[in-house]
């Protein structure tokens, strides 16, 4: 599938040295013309150091090293702002632990221009032929609850509101006040869709299978899920009251 346009792929990382070298190799194999940006929150395992060495030899790889853990949402916003500032057409967000498999990249990026063109292409676990693999019951329950809450409160006509595997049209992102987002953690995927919908954005989903990570530790926990739900309720009230 063709995927015209200047593309940036963003990874928000913290302690991903076990995954990142192989991931970069596989991603560049799937989309050789794309640039890659690693936004690292001062990983003590040397993730940023590896990136810095690799970037000196591969001009497609860039590093944004941050002083400490500032949250998933703020890392993705930093990547989006980089894409806006540097004139990219598309920005792809994906996890750095192989739960977002690189084999789907050509479809996710190429699907942006299928008729009718859309502003966000979502790698979806909850459409036909999509799914999860090796997820514990607790994680399935948390994901299902967050998605149901997002559809109910935010009126999003999307099956997988919480998927972070997406391609965005940068010109549409540039219409948003990214600095004004409420979410710093795992409610960010839902909030950015909500704000894009209010700005006239259009969405499409394509099926993916989402396996549990095999290396490293997941950053998601019950506290993160509860915090995400609080933000979604806040946004839902804004929706109900017609507030920005």
N, C-alpha and C positions, 0 to 999 in steps of 0.2 A: 504494500500500500504506500502510495506517495505521501510525503509529509513535507511540503514546501514551507519555508519560513525559518528564520533564525531562532534556534531553540536552546534554552538553558535548562538543565536538569539540576534541581536543588536537593541536597541531602542535609538534614539537620542531625548532627551527630554528637553523641557523648559515649565514649568508650566503645568504639566500633572497629578497633584495629583488627579484630579477628575476621571481620566481614569485608571491610572497605576495599582492600587491594583487589580481591577477586571480583567484587561488585563493579568497581570501576572498569576492570577489564571486560566484563560481560556487557555492561551498558554501552561502552564505546564500540563494542562489536555489533550491537544492535542498531545504534544510531551514531555512526562514525562522524557525522557532520555536526553533532551537538556539542555544546560546551557543558562542563560540569562545575558546579559550585558546592563546596563543602562548607557548611556553616557549623563550626565546632565550638562548643561551650567549655573550652579549656580542659579537654579530656586528659585525665592523669595517665591513661594507658598509651599515650603517644600517637593518637589518631591524627592530630594536627601536624605533628612533626613529620609523620610519613607523608602526609599530603603536601607539605611544603617541599620536601625532597622530590616527590614525584612531579609536582607542578613545574619545577625547574627544568624538567626534561620533556614535559607534555604540555603544550600551550593550550590545550582544551580544558585542562584542569585548573581551577582557581580555589583559593582558600580564604574564608573570612573567619579569623580566629577571634573569639570573644573572651572577655576576662573571666567569665564564670557561668554557672548554670542560670540562664535567664528564661528558660521555658521553651517548649516546642513551638508555640504560636509565634513568639517573637522571633525565633530563628527562621521560620518560614516567611514571615513578613520581611525580614532582612533580605532573604533571597528574592522575594518578589520585587522589593524596591531596587535591588541590584539589576534585575531584569528590565525594569522601567528605565532606570538611569542609563543603561548601556544599550538600549535600542533593540531588545529582543522582540520577536513576534509572539513566541510561546514560552511559557515557563512550566516545567513539569516538577511536581513535588512527589517524592517517593521515600519510603523508609530505607535505611541503610543496613537492614538485617536480613535481607532476602525474603521477607514476608511479602514484599512487593517484587514480583519476579520480573526480571528484565525482558523476558520473552514477549510481554504484552506491550512494550513501548511502541513499536511501530503502529500497532492498532490504535493505541490511545492518542498518539500524536497525529497520525494520519486521519483519524476520525473527525478531527476538528473541522475539516473542509468538506465532509460529506454533505449532500444536500438534505436539509438546509444547514449551512455552517452554524456552529454553536460557539459559545464563549467558554464553556467548561466541558471537558470530556472526563468522565469519572470511571475509574476502574472499580466495578461494583461486585460485591460478594452476594448481593441479594436480588439479582435479576436471574432470569433463566440461564442456566449453564454456569452460573457463578457459584461460589461456595467457600467454605473454610475447611481446613485440614488440621487435625491433631490439636484442636482447641480444647482446653479444659472447660468444664461446665460453667464455672464462674465467669470466664471471659465471654462465653456465648450469651449468658444472661445479661451481663453489663452492656455488651454491644447491642443486643436487641432492645434493651430498655432505652438506651440513649437514642437509637434510631426512631423508635416509636414516639418518644417525647419530642424529638426534633420535627417530625412530620406533623404532629398534633399542634404544637405550640407555634412553630415557625411557618407552617403551611407550605412546606417544601414538597413538591411533587417529584421526589427522588427516592428510590428504594434504599440506597446506601448513602445516607447523609454524612456518615462519619468516616468514610473512606478518605485516606490521605493520599491515595495514588490517583493523581489528576493532572490534566493538562489545562492551563488557563491561557486565554487570549490576553496578552499583556496590555493592549490598548483599552480593554474593558477594566482591568485591574487599576489602570491609571486614573480612572474616574472616581475611585474610592478614596476615602480618608483612611489610609492604612494605619496612621498613628492614632486614630480614634477607636480602634477595635478594643473590645472589652476582654476578649479571651487571650490568655497567655499560655494555656495548656491544651488539654484534649477536647475542649469545646470549640477550638478554632475552626476545624473543618466545617462545622455546622454554621458558625457565625459568618464565615466568608461567603458561603452559599446564600445565606439570608440577605446579606448586604448586596451581593451581586444581583439577586432576584429583584430587589427593590430598585436597583439601578437599571433594570431592563435586561439583565443577563439571561442567556438561554443555556440549557444543560442537556447532555446526553450521557447515557450509561452504556458501558460495554462489560461483558462478564469477565471476571478474574477468579482464580482460586487463590485463597489467602492461607498459606501454611503458617503454623507457629514457627517462631525463630528456632534455629538449631544451635546457634552460638551466641554467647553473651546473655544478658538479662533484660527482660522486658521492662520498660519504664512505666507501664500502665499499672495502676493499682486501684483499690476501692476508693481511696481518698481522691484520686484524680477523677474517677467516674462521678463521685458525688459533687465535686467542684464543677464538673462539666454540666451536670444537670441543673445546678443553681444558675449558671450563666444562661442556659437555655430557657429556664423559667423567666429570668429577667428580660431576655429578648422577646419572649412570648408576650409578656405584659406590655412591652413597648409596641409590639405589633397590634395588640388589642386596643391600646390607647392612641395609636397613630403617632407615636413618638419616634424620633430618629435614633 
